[in-house]
Amino acid sequence: MPRKIKPQEEKIENLLSKPESTIKESTMAPKLKLQHRIGNLQTNLENIKTREGIVGYILRTPKSASIDLKDPTKIIDYAVLSSTVLEAGENLANTFELGNIRKATLEGKDVKILTLKIGDNRLSIFMDKTVDQDRIYKDLNIT
């Protein structure tokens, strides 16, 4: 004969079944937020690239890349530089146990590069040395 469920047990069973749907919703939300941030990011990049001193940018997603540089003959040079800076930053962070790096800036004689990792996406913005990279970062509005 089947056992009767007491009202207290029924409440406990109902409580246990509810968190599953909550967990599913909360794990999906960050993906939607990231997609929304990437959409906003592309709009913000279009505005930033028109500023004086901005050389261009490379935005790499797991499936594609968007490259917008003022001098298209240097695409390979900038792509190698972008990749190298991002990889070196990750290696240094791992070596010195710094955790996740939000952004990194590499400054040369005349040009500097602001690199960011946003989820699985990687962004590098190339600019003249005189441009305020912190202002560019704030204007990306990715937080």
C-alpha positions in Angstrom: 0.0 0.0 0.0 1.4 3.5 -0.9 2.6 5.6 1.9 0.6 8.8 2.6 2.5 12.0 2.3 2.2 14.2 5.3 1.5 17.9 4.6 4.9 18.8 6.0 6.6 16.4 3.6 4.6 17.8 0.7 5.8 21.4 1.5 9.4 20.2 1.6 9.0 18.4 -1.7 7.6 21.6 -3.3 10.4 23.7 -1.9 13.0 21.3 -3.3 11.5 21.4 -6.8 11.4 25.2 -7.0 15.2 26.0 -6.9 15.7 24.0 -10.1 13.8 26.5 -12.2 15.5 29.4 -10.4 18.9 27.9 -11.1 18.2 27.5 -14.8 17.0 31.1 -15.1 20.0 32.5 -13.3 22.5 30.5 -15.5 20.9 31.8 -18.6 20.8 35.4 -17.6 24.6 36.1 -17.8 24.6 34.8 -21.4 21.8 37.2 -22.4 23.6 40.1 -20.6 26.8 39.3 -22.4 25.1 39.3 -25.8 23.5 42.7 -24.9 26.9 44.0 -23.7 28.5 42.9 -27.0 25.8 44.6 -29.0 26.3 47.8 -27.0 30.1 47.4 -27.3 29.9 47.4 -31.1 27.9 50.6 -31.1 30.3 52.2 -28.7 33.3 51.1 -30.8 31.7 52.8 -33.8 31.6 56.1 -31.9 35.1 55.7 -30.4 36.8 54.9 -33.7 35.9 58.4 -35.1 37.8 60.2 -32.3 41.1 61.8 -33.0 44.1 59.6 -32.2 42.3 56.3 -32.5 44.1 54.1 -35.0 41.5 51.3 -35.0 40.4 48.2 -33.2 40.1 44.4 -33.5 37.2 42.6 -31.9 37.5 38.8 -31.9 34.7 36.5 -31.0 35.1 32.7 -31.0 33.6 32.5 -34.5 34.7 35.7 -36.2 36.7 38.9 -36.0 35.8 42.5 -36.8 38.8 44.7 -37.8 38.6 48.4 -38.4 42.0 50.1 -38.9 42.8 53.3 -40.5 45.8 51.7 -42.3 44.6 48.3 -43.7 48.1 47.4 -44.9 49.0 46.8 -41.2 46.2 44.4 -40.4 48.6 41.5 -39.8 50.9 43.5 -37.7 48.2 44.7 -35.4 46.5 41.3 -35.3 49.8 39.7 -34.2 50.4 42.5 -31.6 46.9 42.1 -30.3 47.1 38.4 -29.9 50.6 38.6 -28.3 49.6 41.2 -25.8 46.5 39.3 -24.7 48.4 36.0 -24.4 51.3 37.6 -22.5 48.8 39.2 -20.1 47.1 35.9 -19.4 50.4 34.2 -18.9 51.6 36.9 -16.4 48.3 36.7 -14.6 48.6 32.9 -14.2 52.3 33.0 -13.3 51.8 35.6 -10.5 48.3 34.4 -9.6 46.7 37.8 -10.3 43.3 36.3 -11.2 41.4 37.6 -14.2 42.7 40.7 -15.8 40.0 43.2 -16.7 42.1 45.3 -19.0 45.8 45.8 -20.0 47.5 48.6 -21.7 50.8 48.4 -23.5 52.5 51.7 -24.4 55.2 52.1 -27.0 57.1 55.1 -28.3 54.2 56.6 -30.3 51.3 54.1 -30.0 49.5 52.2 -27.3 47.1 49.4 -27.2 44.2 48.8 -24.8 43.3 45.1 -24.6 40.3 43.5 -22.9 38.7 40.1 -22.5 34.9 40.2 -22.3 33.6 36.6 -21.9 35.0 34.7 -24.8 35.5 37.9 -26.8 38.8 39.8 -27.1 39.1 43.4 -27.9 42.1 45.5 -28.8 41.9 49.2 -29.4 45.0 50.9 -30.9 45.6 54.6 -30.3 48.1 57.3 -30.3 50.1 57.7 -27.1 48.4 61.0 -26.3 44.9 59.4 -26.1 43.5 58.8 -22.6 43.0 55.0 -22.5 41.0 55.2 -19.3 38.5 57.5 -20.9 38.2 55.1 -23.8 37.6 52.2 -21.4 34.9 54.1 -19.6 33.2 55.1 -22.9 33.1 51.4 -23.9 30.6 51.0 -21.0 31.0 47.3 -20.6 30.6 47.0 -16.9 
